[in-house]
Amino acid sequence: MTLTQAAFGADTFTKKLALVLGGSLFIALAAQVSVPFFPVPMTLQTLAILIVGLSFGARLGAVTLLAYLAEGAAGLSVFANGGAGFAYMMGPTGGFLLGFVAMAYVAGLAAGRGMVTMLVASFAAAALIYLPGLAWPAAMLGKTMPELLSGWMLPFLAGDALKAVLAVMAVAGGMKLLAK
């Protein structure tokens, strides 16, 4: 049972729609909490995505991220630092944006399971976004592997690990509160 099922009862289309909209809003708000970094900002976006995946489950988590990307493509300012539009999605962060769907799905596979399982899935999901995230600038901008590792990955690893731990603690804490 996922956190959202425990909190809101049986799934209905209306509840799922509300969760998708609320989840995409949560991610959009987290994306605005940004620390300037180069070439991409460090945000709380991935923390929110992990929480959505762990709370909603794999399929609903992935659908929520697809809705988030559709909102951004449609011109809503949901991406980091108010970014929006298809042109933004084709920029340096495009691979990470695509990886967010997989991130939510993989984290969601561990929804409703023990803390260790959720933590392993969260670390795997956080690592997974680097595949499209690094492949994109390599293909689009001609970046080399040393450039990608030093500028696009290594500075973010500690923060991603911390966000994975925080997401698991938040969801596990929510489940514990609901159990009482």
Backbone as a ProteinNet text record, in pm:
[ID]
protein_1_A
[PRIMARY]
MTLTQAAFGADTFTKKLALVLGGSLFIALAAQVSVPFFPVPMTLQTLAILIVGLSFGARLGAVTLLAYLAEGAAGLSVFANGGAGFAYMMGPTGGFLLGFVAMAYVAGLAAGRGMVTMLVASFAAAALIYLPGLAWPAAMLGKTMPELLSGWMLPFLAGDALKAVLAVMAVAGGMKLLAK
[TERTIARY]
84.4	0	89.4	59.4	137.8	91.6	170.1	134	3.3	-13.2	-136.3	-258.1	-244	-356.1	-390.1	-287.8	-311.2	-378.4	-340.2	-394.6	-534.2	-557.6	-680.8	-773.9	-740.5	-828.2	-816	-918.6	-918.8	-897.8	-827.9	-800.7	-927.1	-955.5	-1058.4	-994.5	-1058.6	-1002.9	-986.5	-1085	-1080.1	-964.2	-943.5	-831.9	-698.1	-688.7	-563.8	-536.2	-639	-622.6	-576.7	-638.3	-598.9	-454.3	-414.6	-277.3	-178.3	-210	-121.5	-105.1	-214.8	-206.9	-133.9	-167.8	-100.8	47	79.1	218.1	300.2	241.4	315.7	335.2	238.4	253.3	363.1	365.4	468.3	608.3	623.3	752.1	787.1	689.1	713.3	758.4	697.1	737.1	877.7	907.4	1041.2	1147.6	1112.1	1207.1	1247.3	1163.9	1193.8	1288.6	1308.7	1407.3	1539.6	1619.9	1734.2	1860.8	1969.9	2101.8	2174.2	2218.6	2286.4	2411.1	2416.9	2529.5	2548.8	2663	2683.4	2724.2	2671.3	2586.1	2437.1	2400.1	2258.4	2242.9	2128.9	2110.5	2085.9	2115	2080	1947.2	1849.3	1715.5	1666.6	1548.9	1483	1389.9	1398.5	1314.2	1328	1450.8	1468	1418.2	1428.7	1369.9	1219.9	1154.3	1009.7	973.1	1051.9	1023.9	1034.9	1136.7	1150.2	1032.7	990.4	875.7	749.8	729.1	612.4	617.9	731.9	743.3	719.2	784.2	769.5	629	559.1	425	314.1	333.8	228.6	239.3	358.7	381	438.7	484.1	557.2	473.8	358	280.5	227.8	165.2	110	222	335.1	449.8	500.5	514	559.5	458.4	330.8	227	233.7	260.3	272.7	388.5	499.9	613.7	585.3	513.2	473.8	384.6	294	208.4	293.2	389.4	480	555.1	608.5	679.3	585	462.8	364.5	328.8	315.8	288	400.9	524.1	639	646.6	622.6	625.9	517.7	405.8	294.2	319.7	430.2	464.6	444.4	397.9	385.9	525.1	551.8	685	708.3	721.9	734.4	877.1	967	1103.6	1187.9	1309.2	1399	1409.1	1406.8	1417.5	1310.1	1192.2	1080.3	1088.9	1174.8	1189	1061.8	1040.5	920.5	943.2	860.3	857.5	943.4	912.2	983	1129.7	1160.4	1299.8	1381.4	1323.8	1392	1421.3	1325.1	1340.6	1449.2	1478.9	1583.4	1721	1726.4	1851.1	1934.8	2034.6	2130.4	2067.8	1952.5	1890.5	1792.5	1777.8	1679.6	1689.5	1809.3	1825.8	1782.1	1810.4	1765.8	1613.7	1552.2	1405.5	1344.7	1398.5	1348.9	1375.2	1488.9	1523.4	1432.7	1367.6	1277.5	1164.1	1115.3	1006.1	1054.2	1172	1228.6	1259.2	1303.4	1334.6	1210.2	1099	974.9	928.9	941.8	898.5	981.1	1112.4	1199.2	1177.8	1169.3	1141	1005.5	909.2	774.7	766	861.1	862.2	878.2	936.7	958.5	851.4	751.3	646.6	578.7	563.4	495.5	581.4	706.4	797.6	879.7	967.6	1048.6	1146.8	1202.7	1294.3	1417.6	1472.3	1592.2	1561.4	1450.5	1411	1387.1	1318.3	1293.2	1424.5	1517.6	1645.7	1727.3	1732.3	1805.2	1742.5	1609.2	1540.3	1563.5	1565.6	1588.2	1729.2	1827.7	1965.1	1975	1911.7	1913.8	1844.1	1730.2	1655.3	1735.4	1801.9	1883.3	2001.1	2059.7	2170.9	2121.7	2002.6	1947.4	1933.1	1903.2	1883.5	2011.4	2126.2	2251.8	2272	2206.9	2221.7	2170.8	2043.7	2000.6	2054.8	2074.1	2122.4	2260.1	2347.1	2481.3	2487.4	2405.9	2404.8	2356.8	2262.3	2206.3	2312.5	2384.6	2486.7	2602.4	2628.6	2733	2691.9	2566.3	2517.5	2488.1	2425.7	2379.8	2489.2	2577.2	2677.2	2820.2	2835.7	2969.2	3057.5	2998.4	3077.5	3149.2	3270.3	3349.7	3318	3356.4	3330.5	3394.8	3520.8	3576.1	3496.4	3450.9	3370	3237.5	3177	3048.4	3061.5	3164.6	3182.1	3215.1	3305.6	3348.8	3246.2	3172.8	3081.2	2934.7	2897.1	2755.5	2712.7	2809.8	2773	2831.6	2964.4	3028.3	2980	2957.9	2912.6	2773.9	2698.8	2560.7	2540.1	2639.7	2621.2	2587.6	2658.6	2631.6	2490.5	2452.3	2317.2	2210.3	2234.6	2138.2	2125.4	2237	2232.5	2153.9	2178.9	2105.5	1956	1922	1780.4	1713.2	1786	1729.8	1697.4	1788.7	1766	1648.2	1643.8	1533.6	1398.4	1393.6	1268	1217.8	1307.6	1268.3	1221.4	1292.4	1252.3	1114.9	1089.3	959.9	845.7	864.2	757.3	739.3	848.7	838.5	775.5	811.4	749.9	601.2	562.5	421.1	344.6	403	338.1	324.4	426.9	423.6	314.7	304.1	199.5	60.4	42.1	-88.6	-121.9	-19	-40.8	-94	-60.4	-107.6	-248.2
-117.8	0	124.7	216.6	340.4	438.8	541.7	645.6	713.7	740.4	807.7	717.2	587.7	496	489.2	487.5	484.7	613	724.8	853.5	881.4	842.1	883.4	769.1	647	534.4	484.4	412.6	347.8	448.7	402.1	487.1	503.3	626.4	656.6	747.3	761.1	847	989.6	1038.5	1175.3	1193.1	1096.4	1104.5	1100.1	1012.3	1003.1	1132.9	1191.9	1319.1	1428.1	1432.8	1532.3	1509.3	1383.9	1353.8	1394.5	1367.7	1405.8	1557.4	1629.2	1775.5	1829.6	1777.2	1820.7	1784.1	1664.5	1621	1704.5	1737.1	1819.6	1961.3	2012	2143.4	2138.9	2032.9	2014.4	2014.6	1943.2	1938.7	2075.7	2144.1	2277.9	2375.3	2369.8	2457.3	2422.5	2293.6	2251.1	2293.1	2297.7	2338.8	2484.7	2562.8	2705.4	2731.1	2632.5	2642.9	2602.2	2701.5	2678.6	2743.6	2668.6	2720.6	2733	2852.6	2867.5	2779.8	2701	2614.5	2625.3	2582.9	2578.9	2437.7	2378.2	2433.8	2423.3	2349.1	2338	2374.4	2431.1	2469.2	2347	2361.1	2258.2	2300	2214	2245.5	2135.9	2157.5	2053.7	1967.9	1986.6	1915	1763	1712.7	1567.6	1513.2	1591.7	1550.4	1532.7	1629.4	1621.3	1502.6	1476.8	1364.3	1232.1	1218.4	1095.8	1079.9	1187.1	1180.1	1140.8	1198.7	1163.3	1015.6	969.2	828.9	735.1	762.3	676.7	683	794.1	810.5	761.9	779.9	749.9	609.4	553.2	427.6	455.1	349.3	362.2	425.9	370.6	420.3	561.5	585.8	719	822	781	870	909.5	811.8	840.9	928	900.2	982.7	1125.8	1141.7	1275.3	1351.1	1283.1	1349.1	1378.6	1292	1320.8	1444.7	1456.2	1575.4	1699.5	1688.1	1799.3	1844.7	1749.9	1784.2	1845.5	1794.8	1851.2	1994.5	2018.7	2154.5	2249.1	2204.2	2285.6	2307.3	2202.7	2214.4	2310.3	2314.5	2402.3	2548.2	2575.4	2713.5	2754.9	2665	2699.4	2702	2797.2	2816.7	2719.6	2591.6	2489.3	2441	2471.3	2421.8	2514.7	2473.7	2550.3	2695.4	2784.3	2928.6	2981.8	2922.4	2969	2930.1	2836.5	2793.4	2730.1	2745	2689.7	2676.6	2596.3	2585.9	2474.8	2442	2334.1	2368.6	2494.9	2536.4	2513	2541.7	2516.8	2367.7	2285.5	2141.1	2086.2	2157.4	2115.2	2166.2	2246.4	2303.3	2202.3	2250.7	2163.5	2065.5	2100.4	2013.1	1913.2	1912.4	1826.3	1679.7	1627.1	1486.9	1458.2	1552.6	1534.5	1538.1	1628.8	1637	1504.1	1444.7	1314.1	1206.7	1214.3	1117.2	1123.1	1236.4	1250.2	1148.3	1115.3	1017.5	881.8	840.1	713.5	717.7	833.3	848.7	821.8	882.2	861.6	716.5	657.9	519.3	424.1	436.3	346.3	364.8	488.3	511.5	451.4	467.7	416.4	265.7	195.1	48.5	4.9	91.7	59.6	118.7	183.3	246.9	144.5	180.2	94.5	-18.5	-19.2	-123.9	-68.2	-147.7	-106.7	3.9	63.7	176.8	139.2	21.6	-18.4	-31	-94.1	-109.6	26.9	115	249	325.2	308.6	379.1	329	198.7	141.7	190.3	187.1	233.1	382.5	460.7	604.8	635	563.2	581.1	540.1	429	382.8	483.2	534.9	632.9	761.6	805.4	927.2	907	789.3	760.4	747.8	695.7	672.4	800.8	912.7	1035.4	1083.3	1033	1074	1011.2	900.1	839.9	934.2	972.2	1068.8	1208.8	1239.4	1372.2	1403.2	1303.8	1323	1294.4	1201.7	1169.5	1289.2	1364.1	1479.5	1585.1	1637.9	1738.4	1680.3	1551.5	1490.4	1495	1462.8	1460.2	1600.5	1684.5	1815.6	1922.6	1913.4	2018.3	1970.3	1841.7	1788.9	1781.7	1769.6	1763.6	1629	1631.4	1510.5	1446	1320.1	1250.4	1320.8	1366.8	1440.3	1567	1639.6	1759.3	1722.3	1614.7	1571.9	1528.2	1452.2	1404.4	1518	1606.7	1712.6	1824.3	1856.9	1969.4	1934.6	1817.2	1782.6	1673.5	1604.4	1493.1	1503.3	1507	1501.9	1608.7	1733.6	1834.2	1805.9	1717.1	1694.1	1564.6	1477.5	1344.9	1349.5	1428.6	1434.2	1487.6	1590.8	1645.2	1545.2	1469.6	1368.1	1257	1217.1	1114.4	1165.1	1289.4	1347.9	1357.6	1399.3	1409.5	1272.1	1168	1032.7	991.5	1019	985.8	1065.9	1195.6	1280.3	1235.1	1196.3	1150.4	1025.1	930.2	806	835.8	922.4	957.4	1024.1	1112.5	1181	1082.5	995.1	900	795.7	742.7	645.3	709.7	834.8	907.2	927.5	959.9	975.3	846.3	734.8	603.6	570.8	604.5	576.3	659.5	786.6	871.3	819.7	773.8	720.6	590.4	512.1	386.1	409.7	524.4	557.5	602.7
0	0	0	-89.3	-96.7	9.8	30	126.4	86.6	-42.1	-85.6	-68.3	-90.4	-67.4	80.1	165.3	309.6	357.3	297.2	340.5	285.3	158.9	91.2	55.4	90.8	63.3	-79.6	-121.4	-253.2	-365.4	-467.1	-583.3	-667.7	-704.2	-802.1	-905.9	-1020.1	-1123.5	-1072	-998.5	-947	-849.5	-762.3	-667.5	-740.2	-839.6	-915.7	-990.3	-1048.9	-1119.4	-1022.9	-905.1	-804.3	-759.1	-744.2	-704.3	-812.5	-937.8	-1047.6	-1052.1	-1042.3	-1045.5	-922.6	-806.1	-683.7	-683	-731	-737.4	-833.8	-948.9	-1045.3	-991.3	-916	-852.2	-745.6	-667.5	-564.9	-627.7	-738.5	-808.4	-865.1	-922.3	-978.8	-870.7	-754.1	-643.8	-595.4	-585.8	-542.3	-643	-769.8	-874	-859.9	-792.8	-776.6	-660.6	-573.5	-466.5	-529.2	-562.1	-648.4	-594.2	-603	-572	-705.8	-740	-869.7	-879.8	-980.4	-1012.6	-1162.3	-1209.4	-1352.8	-1388.8	-1489.9	-1595.5	-1566.2	-1462.1	-1426.5	-1279.6	-1241.4	-1100.7	-1012.3	-884.6	-787.9	-725.6	-735.8	-685.8	-591.4	-536.7	-456.3	-542	-672.2	-767.1	-750.9	-743.6	-734.4	-600.9	-495.8	-367.3	-383.2	-445	-465.8	-554.8	-657.7	-747.9	-673	-589.6	-510.6	-415.1	-351.2	-260.7	-337.6	-454.5	-536.5	-574.7	-624.5	-662.6	-546.3	-432.9	-314.8	-255.9	-274	-218.1	-310.1	-441.6	-538.7	-597.2	-601.5	-671.6	-809.6	-876.1	-1002.1	-1113.6	-1141.5	-1256.5	-1234.2	-1120.3	-1094.1	-1078.9	-1023.5	-1014	-1151.6	-1241	-1377	-1451.6	-1435.1	-1499.9	-1448	-1320.1	-1261.7	-1326.6	-1349.4	-1413.8	-1560.1	-1628.4	-1766.7	-1771.9	-1674.1	-1666.8	-1640.2	-1551.3	-1520.3	-1646	-1721.7	-1844.5	-1947.5	-1955.8	-2049	-2009.6	-1879.9	-1833	-1872.8	-1853.6	-1891.4	-2041.5	-2119.2	-2265.7	-2314.7	-2243.2	-2280.6	-2244.3	-2175.1	-2144	-1999.9	-1914.3	-1772.6	-1710.7	-1625.9	-1566.2	-1450.5	-1482.4	-1379.6	-1358.8	-1451.5	-1441.4	-1353.8	-1324.6	-1238.1	-1283.5	-1186.4	-1209.7	-1304.4	-1299.7	-1381.3	-1527.2	-1561.3	-1699.8	-1752.5	-1883	-1945.8	-2095	-2156.2	-2301.4	-2357.4	-2480.7	-2549.3	-2570.7	-2599.3	-2619.9	-2492.7	-2376.8	-2249.4	-2234.7	-2273.1	-2260.5	-2353.4	-2458.1	-2551.4	-2508.3	-2402.6	-2353.4	-2276.9	-2203.5	-2134.4	-2035.4	-1977.8	-1877.6	-1938.2	-2069.7	-2135	-2097.4	-2088	-2051.2	-1909.5	-1819.5	-1681.3	-1673.7	-1747.7	-1747.5	-1791.2	-1895.3	-1940.6	-1836.2	-1771.4	-1668.1	-1546.4	-1526.3	-1411	-1414.9	-1532.7	-1544.4	-1493.5	-1538.7	-1493	-1343.5	-1296.1	-1153.8	-1068.6	-1104.7	-1029.2	-1038.1	-1156.8	-1175.9	-1088.9	-1093.7	-1017.4	-867.3	-821.5	-679.2	-643.2	-732.3	-707.6	-697.7	-756	-743.7	-598.8	-516.5	-375.1	-284.1	-341.7	-260.5	-170.3	-44.3	51.5	105.9	72.5	120.8	236.2	289.8	403	368.9	472.7	454.1	374.2	396.9	323.6	174.9	141.3	1.5	-62.2	10.1	-44.1	-62.4	29.6	19.7	-99.8	-117.1	-231.9	-362.2	-370.2	-491.2	-514.3	-407.6	-421.5	-470.4	-418.8	-468	-615.2	-649.4	-789.4	-880	-834.9	-914.1	-931.9	-824.3	-832.5	-928.3	-927	-1017.9	-1162.4	-1178.6	-1312.2	-1394.4	-1330.1	-1408.3	-1474.3	-1428.5	-1491	-1629.5	-1657.5	-1790.9	-1899.8	-1898.9	-2000.8	-1972.4	-1843.6	-1806.4	-1861.1	-1868.6	-1922.6	-2072.4	-2118	-2261.7	-2343.9	-2289.3	-2360.8	-2392.4	-2292.3	-2326.2	-2407.6	-2391.7	-2474	-2620.7	-2648.5	-2787	-2841	-2759.3	-2806.7	-2803	-2703.1	-2684.6	-2709.1	-2738.2	-2763.7	-2640.9	-2524.3	-2400.4	-2390.4	-2334.2	-2316.3	-2181.4	-2164.1	-2038.5	-1919	-1926.1	-1811	-1778.9	-1880.2	-1856.3	-1791	-1837.8	-1783.3	-1638.2	-1609.1	-1471.7	-1376.3	-1415.6	-1324	-1309.1	-1413.5	-1405.7	-1395.8	-1444.8	-1454.9	-1356.8	-1294.3	-1208.1	-1067.6	-1057.1	-925.5	-827.4	-871	-774.3	-715.7	-780	-738.5	-660.9	-656.7	-597.2	-448.5	-370.8	-226.7	-200.4	-273.3	-257.9	-297.1	-404.1	-446.6	-343.3	-283.8	-178.8	-57.9	-18.5	93.9	62.8	-58.6	-96.8	-96.2	-135.3	-132.1	11.5	102.4	243.2	298.6	268.8	317.9	263.3	136.8	76.8	147.1	170.3	238.4	380	450	586.3	587.5	491.9	486.2	460.3	363.6	328.7	439.2	490.9	600.1	723.1	751.4	863.3	842.1	719.5	687.4	706.8	664.8	683.4	831.9	908.1	1053.1	1121.2	1080.8	1137	1103.3	981.4	941.7	1012.8	1046	1116.4	1256.7	1312.9	1449.9	1438.9
[MASK]
++++++++++++++++++++++++++++++++++++++++++++++++++++++++++++++++++++++++++++++++++++++++++++++++++++++++++++++++++++++++++++++++++++++++++++++++++++++++++++++++++++++++++++++++++++

